[in-house]
Amino acid sequence: MYVSPNLSDSFEAIGLYKRGPGKRVHFRFFIAFFLLFTGTLYMEVQAQQWDFKGDVSRVVIPIDITNHIIMLPVQLNGEQLTFILDTGVKETMLFGAVDSTILRNVSSYNFQGLGVDQGIKGLLSLDNVLALGDSILTDHHHDLYVITDSTINLSKNIGVPIHGVLGSNFFQNHIVRIDYIRKRLHVFKSLDDLDKDLRKYTAVKLDLVKDRPFVDINISSGGKLFESSRMLVDLGNSDPLMIFPTALTDYKVSKPYVYEFLGQGFNGNIYGKRNRIEGVTVAKWNFKRLFVSYPDTNSYSTRRLVERRVGSVGNQIMARFDVIFDYADSVMYLRKNRMFGDPFNIDMSGLEVRNVGFSWLKSRTGAKPLGASSNEGQTINLSNDVMYQIELVPAYVIQHVRIGSPADLAGVKEGDGIYKINGKYAGKMTLESIKGKLQARDQYGISLEVKRGEEIIRFRFRLVDPIPLK
């Protein structure tokens, strides 16, 4: 994926073991722009029971969408947090960096993944209070899993604070509508409370397998048609499409393609191919020239995939619709929105960028009286006529450079700190806006200034679509 390719699956199953006597647990978990591990929960934990406050039968929750990932505000035991909404994950997950959150009924767990000898420490927490929409919708007995490894940090890849994941179980007991245009999540007790005319929508059959939604689509690639291909509807995947290359008989990743970094898992970096295909058909809609990610076969186990599953439909496709999920009747309703005809975005620079915290930015502000101050930051007078403003701003570092890419050929290296892009300080930009620059359009000119040690180095190059469909 572009600036930090996102796949939702690395492994279809992973073991979770309680220290000492206890039951084995399998689950699937998504880590924003990189796949970490996957699976399904088999443990006897309490089902989610969401209750509407009083006589209310609906709630509207504001959402943010950054880098094709849906984020929403939640209150966990009274603490205000930000979670990702992800139908590819079954349970609720919390990242242990949330030090101030009080958790209830906590027991220790050990997460085991492919290539991990010692496992990663984690927690199971029972009977928490999780609330949405100013506590209009609340689960008073919410069970969740805690990843305590501080190296697992979605915020670095998305560029905004992320504390956890609200998984597919949330969709079980009510109707959920996602309005990508107005950035709102609507939750209803039942279809009777829905104020939309469903005759304007197209009903698409879902197969709910282990509480996750699957849909059959047709794939056109390499001059072949692969009909009724079962795909996970994965809101946690920011790509349009992800395919397990060994899961489709006679499927070949057609040229041109690039081989690049796709993400990071428990066992290190994950690589794979990325190309464009002729198209896919979802219900009655056809999408052409979309790009597809293919993780290396050592990052997943075909034996552990859900039967017939060949990949995932991601948020770059789903965001082109007004979507209504009705798990009770195993159906989703789709109605195309104004983003339907937008191009599918992909990084054209060859750079993978991460947010690594904050740094001080010194910028010249011009002449001011001695001792002047600024509301935007601390202002320092270094002479009688030169003033500098010091601000704490996000810091961005180049994590990976694709071999042979425009940035690589220009001389950009891993570890370079991004200082300016096209004359604008990177610290004044969000990670999403930086990614937008790096996937603007073919032949778009980039002027890049980086910090390498104490030196400022300048580069110029043009973006090139790495995988044009011929």
C-alpha positions in Angstrom: 0.0 0.0 0.0 1.1 3.4 -0.4 2.9 5.3 2.3 2.3 2.4 4.7 0.6 -0.3 2.8 -2.2 -1.8 4.8 -3.3 -5.3 4.7 -5.6 -6.7 7.3 -4.3 -10.2 7.3 -1.0 -11.8 7.9 -2.1 -15.0 9.4 -5.6 -16.4 9.4 -5.2 -17.9 12.8 -2.9 -17.3 15.8 -2.8 -18.9 19.2 -3.6 -17.0 22.4 -2.7 -18.8 25.6 -3.6 -18.0 29.2 -0.6 -18.4 31.5 -1.2 -21.5 33.5 -4.3 -23.8 33.0 -6.8 -22.3 30.7 -8.5 -22.6 27.3 -6.8 -21.9 24.0 -8.0 -18.8 22.2 -7.7 -18.0 18.5 -8.4 -14.6 17.1 -7.8 -12.4 14.1 -6.4 -8.9 14.7 -5.6 -6.1 12.3 -2.9 -3.6 12.8 -3.8 -0.5 10.7 -1.3 -0.1 7.8 0.5 -3.4 8.3 -0.7 -6.8 8.9 0.1 -8.4 12.2 -1.9 -11.5 12.8 -5.3 -13.0 12.1 -7.6 -15.6 13.4 -11.0 -16.0 15.1 -11.9 -16.1 18.8 -13.0 -19.5 20.1 -13.1 -18.7 23.8 -16.2 -18.5 25.9 -16.3 -14.8 26.5 -19.4 -12.8 27.1 -21.3 -11.6 24.0 -21.6 -7.9 23.5 -24.8 -6.4 24.8 -25.3 -2.8 23.6 -28.2 -0.9 25.2 -29.7 2.4 23.9 -30.3 5.0 26.6 -34.0 5.4 27.6 -36.4 5.3 24.7 -33.8 6.3 22.1 -33.6 3.9 19.2 -30.9 5.5 17.1 -27.6 7.4 17.5 -25.3 9.3 15.2 -21.6 9.2 15.9 -19.1 11.4 14.2 -16.2 9.6 12.6 -12.9 10.6 11.1 -11.4 8.9 8.0 -7.7 9.1 7.6 -5.8 7.1 5.0 -9.0 5.2 4.3 -9.3 4.0 7.9 -12.4 4.8 10.0 -11.9 6.2 13.5 -14.5 6.9 16.1 -14.6 8.3 19.6 -15.4 5.8 22.4 -15.5 6.0 26.2 -13.8 3.1 28.0 -14.6 3.1 31.7 -15.1 6.9 31.4 -11.9 7.5 29.5 -12.2 9.2 26.1 -10.3 7.2 23.4 -10.2 6.8 19.7 -10.8 3.3 18.1 -10.6 2.0 14.6 -13.8 0.5 13.2 -12.9 -2.8 11.6 -15.2 -5.6 10.4 -12.1 -7.8 9.8 -11.5 -8.1 13.5 -14.0 -10.0 15.7 -13.3 -8.7 19.2 -12.4 -5.4 20.8 -8.7 -4.7 21.1 -6.9 -2.2 23.2 -3.3 -1.1 22.9 -1.4 -1.0 26.2 0.0 2.5 25.6 -3.2 3.8 27.2 -1.7 4.0 30.7 -4.4 6.1 32.3 -7.3 3.7 31.4 -8.6 1.6 34.3 -9.4 -1.9 33.3 -11.5 -4.4 35.1 -11.0 -8.1 35.9 -7.7 -8.4 34.2 -5.8 -11.7 33.6 -2.5 -12.3 31.8 -2.3 -13.8 28.4 0.4 -14.6 26.0 -0.1 -14.0 22.3 1.7 -16.5 20.0 2.3 -15.7 16.4 4.1 -17.1 13.4 7.9 -16.7 13.9 7.6 -15.6 17.5 9.4 -17.9 19.9 8.6 -16.4 23.2 5.2 -14.8 22.3 4.0 -11.3 23.2 2.5 -10.5 26.5 -1.1 -9.4 26.7 -4.2 -9.1 28.8 -7.8 -10.2 28.9 -10.1 -7.7 30.6 -13.7 -8.5 31.5 -16.9 -6.5 32.4 -15.7 -3.1 31.2 -18.1 -0.2 30.3 -17.7 0.8 26.7 -19.9 3.7 25.5 -20.6 5.5 22.2 -22.4 8.7 21.2 -22.3 10.6 24.5 -23.2 7.3 26.3 -26.4 6.9 24.3 -25.2 3.4 23.3 -23.4 1.5 26.1 -22.2 -2.0 26.8 -21.8 -2.4 30.6 -20.1 -5.8 30.4 -17.6 -5.4 27.6 -14.7 -7.9 27.3 -11.6 -6.8 25.4 -8.0 -7.9 24.7 -5.0 -5.7 25.5 -1.8 -5.7 23.5 0.8 -4.5 25.9 3.8 -4.5 23.5 4.7 -0.9 23.1 6.3 -1.5 19.7 2.8 -2.2 18.3 1.7 1.4 17.6 -0.9 2.2 14.9 -0.6 5.9 15.6 2.8 6.0 13.8 1.3 4.6 10.6 -1.9 6.7 10.6 -0.5 9.9 12.1 -3.1 10.4 14.8 -3.5 8.8 18.2 -5.2 5.3 18.0 -6.0 3.4 21.2 -7.8 0.3 20.0 -10.0 -1.5 17.5 -13.8 -2.0 17.7 -14.4 -5.2 15.9 -17.1 -7.0 14.0 -19.1 -8.1 17.1 -20.3 -4.6 17.4 -22.4 -5.1 14.3 -24.3 -8.1 15.6 -27.2 -6.7 17.5 -28.2 -3.6 15.6 -28.2 -1.9 12.2 -25.1 0.1 11.3 -24.9 2.6 8.5 -21.7 4.3 7.4 -21.9 7.6 5.7 -18.5 8.2 4.2 -19.4 11.5 2.7 -20.7 13.2 5.9 -18.4 11.2 8.1 -21.1 9.8 10.3 -21.8 6.4 11.8 -25.5 5.7 12.3 -26.6 2.9 14.7 -30.2 1.8 14.8 -32.1 -0.7 16.9 -33.7 -2.3 13.9 -34.5 -1.6 10.2 -37.8 -0.1 11.3 -35.8 2.8 12.8 -33.9 3.4 9.6 -35.0 6.6 7.9 -33.7 5.6 4.5 -35.7 4.2 1.6 -34.0 0.8 1.1 -35.5 0.5 -2.4 -32.8 3.0 -3.4 -30.1 0.6 -2.2 -28.9 -2.7 -3.6 -29.1 -5.6 -1.2 -25.9 -7.8 -1.2 -25.9 -11.2 0.4 -23.4 -11.6 3.2 -22.0 -14.9 4.6 -21.3 -14.4 8.3 -18.5 -16.8 9.2 -17.2 -16.7 12.7 -19.0 -13.3 13.0 -17.2 -11.7 10.1 -18.8 -10.7 6.9 -17.9 -12.3 3.6 -19.1 -11.5 0.1 -18.6 -13.2 -3.3 -17.2 -11.0 -6.1 -15.9 -11.6 -9.6 -12.2 -10.8 -10.4 -10.8 -10.1 -13.8 -7.0 -10.5 -13.9 -4.5 -11.6 -16.5 -7.2 -12.1 -19.1 -9.0 -14.6 -16.8 -12.3 -14.3 -14.9 -12.5 -15.7 -11.4 -16.1 -15.9 -10.5 -17.7 -16.1 -7.0 -14.5 -15.4 -5.2 -15.1 -15.2 -1.5 -13.7 -12.0 0.1 -13.8 -10.7 3.6 -15.5 -7.3 3.8 -12.7 -5.6 5.7 -13.1 -2.0 6.9 -9.7 -2.2 8.5 -7.9 -2.7 5.2 -7.1 0.6 3.4 -6.3 -1.0 0.1 -9.1 -1.6 -2.5 -8.3 -5.3 -2.7 -6.0 -7.9 -1.2 -5.6 -11.4 -2.5 -3.8 -14.5 -1.1 -2.1 -15.5 -4.3 -2.1 -19.3 -3.5 -5.8 -19.3 -2.6 -7.1 -19.0 -6.2 -6.5 -21.8 -8.6 -4.3 -20.8 -11.6 -4.1 -17.2 -10.4 -0.9 -15.5 -11.4 0.2 -12.0 -10.4 0.4 -10.4 -13.8 3.1 -7.9 -14.8 3.9 -5.2 -14.3 4.2 -5.5 -10.6 6.4 -4.2 -7.8 7.8 -6.1 -4.9 8.0 -4.0 -1.8 7.5 -3.6 1.9 3.9 -4.3 2.9 4.0 -4.0 6.6 5.4 -5.3 9.9 4.4 -8.4 11.8 5.5 -10.2 15.0 8.2 -11.9 13.0 9.6 -8.8 11.3 8.9 -7.0 8.0 6.4 -8.4 5.6 6.9 -8.1 1.9 4.9 -8.9 -1.2 3.8 -7.9 -4.7 1.4 -5.2 -5.8 -0.1 -4.8 -9.3 -3.1 -3.5 -11.1 -5.8 -5.8 -12.5 -8.5 -5.3 -15.1 -11.3 -5.1 -12.6 -13.6 -6.6 -10.0 -17.4 -6.8 -9.9 -19.2 -6.3 -6.6 -22.9 -6.9 -6.9 -23.8 -4.9 -10.0 -20.8 -2.5 -10.0 -17.6 -2.9 -11.8 -14.3 -1.3 -10.7 -11.5 -1.0 -13.3 -7.7 -0.6 -13.0 -7.6 -1.0 -9.2 -4.5 -2.1 -7.5 -4.1 -5.3 -5.5 -1.7 -6.4 -2.7 -0.4 -9.9 -2.5 1.4 -10.8 0.8 4.2 -13.3 0.5 3.1 -16.9 1.3 5.3 -17.1 4.4 3.1 -14.4 6.0 -0.1 -16.5 6.1 -1.3 -20.1 6.2 -3.7 -21.2 3.5 -4.8 -24.1 5.8 -6.1 -21.6 8.3 -8.1 -19.4 6.0 -11.9 -19.5 6.1 -13.1 -22.0 3.5 -13.0 -20.6 0.0 -11.6 -17.3 1.2 -9.2 -15.7 -1.3 -8.7 -12.2 0.1 -10.3 -9.0 1.3 -12.4 -6.1 -0.1 -10.9 -3.0 1.6 -12.1 0.5 2.4 -11.0 2.1 -0.9 -13.9 0.2 -2.5 -16.3 0.4 0.4 -15.9 4.2 0.7 -17.5 4.6 -2.7 -20.9 3.6 -1.2 -23.3 4.6 1.4 -23.3 1.3 3.4 -25.8 -0.4 5.7 -24.9 -3.6 7.5 -27.7 -5.9 8.7 -26.0 -8.9 10.3 -29.3 -10.3 11.6 -30.5 -10.9 8.0 -27.0 -11.5 6.6 -27.2 -8.6 4.1 -25.6 -5.3 3.4 -27.2 -2.5 1.4 -25.1 -0.4 -1.0 -25.8 2.8 -2.7 -23.0 4.5 -4.6 -22.0 8.0 -3.5 -20.1 10.9 -5.1 -16.7 9.2 -4.5 -17.7 6.3 -6.7 -15.7 7.4 -9.8 -12.6 8.6 -7.9 -9.3 7.0 -8.9 -7.7 4.4 -6.7 -4.7 6.0 -5.0 -1.3 4.4 -4.7 2.1 5.8 -3.7 4.1 6.9 -6.7 7.3 8.0 -4.9 8.5 4.7 -3.4 8.5 6.1 0.1 7.1 4.6 3.3 6.6 7.4 5.9 6.0 7.1 9.6 5.2 9.6 12.3 7.9 9.1 15.0 6.7 11.7 17.6 7.4 15.4 17.7 10.3 17.8 17.2 11.0 21.5 17.6 10.6 23.6 14.4 12.3 26.9 14.2 10.9 29.3 11.6 11.8 32.9 10.9 9.0 35.4 11.6 10.6 38.7 10.8 11.3 41.8 12.9 9.4 42.3 16.2 10.1 44.3 19.3 12.6 42.7 21.7 10.8 40.3 24.1 7.8 39.8 21.8 5.8 36.6 22.1 3.6 34.5 19.9 0.4 32.6 20.6 1.4 29.8 18.2 4.7 29.0 19.9 7.6 30.4 21.8 9.2 33.4 20.0 12.9 34.0 20.5 14.7 37.3 19.5 18.2 36.3 18.3 19.0 39.9 17.2 17.4 43.3 17.0 15.7 42.6 13.7 15.4 38.8 13.3 12.7 36.8 15.2 12.3 33.0 15.2 9.3 31.0 16.3 9.8 27.7 18.0 7.0 25.1 17.7 6.5 21.5 18.7 5.4 19.8 15.5 5.0 16.2 14.3 8.2 14.5 13.1 8.2 12.2 10.0 10.9 9.7 9.0 11.3 7.6 5.9 10.9 4.0 7.0 11.4 2.3 3.6 12.5 3.2 0.1 11.4 1.0 -2.7 14.3 -0.1 -4.9 14.2 1.6 -8.3 11.5 4.1 -7.3 11.8 7.8 -8.2 12.8 8.6 -4.6 15.4 5.8 -4.6 16.9 6.9 -7.9 17.1 10.5 -6.6 19.1 9.3 -3.6 16.6 9.4 -0.7 17.5 6.9 2.0 15.8 5.1 4.9 16.1 7.0 8.1 16.0 10.4 6.4 13.8 12.9 8.3 11.3 14.7 6.1 11.9 18.5 6.5 10.0 20.1 3.6 7.8 18.9 0.7 7.3 21.3 -2.2 8.5 24.2 0.0 6.1 23.4 2.9 7.4 22.3 6.3 6.5 18.7 6.9 5.8 19.5 10.6 2.9 21.8 9.4 1.4 18.8 7.5 -0.6 15.7 8.6 0.7 12.3 7.6 -2.4 12.0 5.3 -1.5 15.2 3.5 2.1 14.0 3.1 0.8 10.8 1.6 -1.5 12.8 -0.7 1.5 14.6 -2.1 3.3 11.3 -2.8 0.4 9.8 -4.7 -0.9 12.9 -6.4 -0.6 11.9 -10.1 1.8 10.5 -12.6 4.7 12.9 -13.5 3.8 15.3 -10.6 6.9 17.1 -9.5 8.3 16.7 -5.9 10.8 18.9 -4.2 11.9 17.1 -1.0 14.2 18.3 1.7 15.3 15.9 4.3 17.5 15.9 7.4 20.3 13.4 7.4 22.1 13.8 10.6 22.7 17.6 10.9 22.7 18.1 7.2 19.7 19.3 5.0 19.7 17.5 1.7 17.5 18.5 -1.3 16.0 16.2 -3.9 13.9 16.7 -7.0 12.0 13.9 -8.8 8.8 13.2 -10.6 6.2 10.7 -9.4 5.8 7.6 -11.6 2.9 5.1 -11.4 4.9 1.9 -10.5 2.3 -0.5 -11.8 0.4 0.9 -14.8 -2.0 -1.6 -16.4 -1.0 -2.0 -20.0 
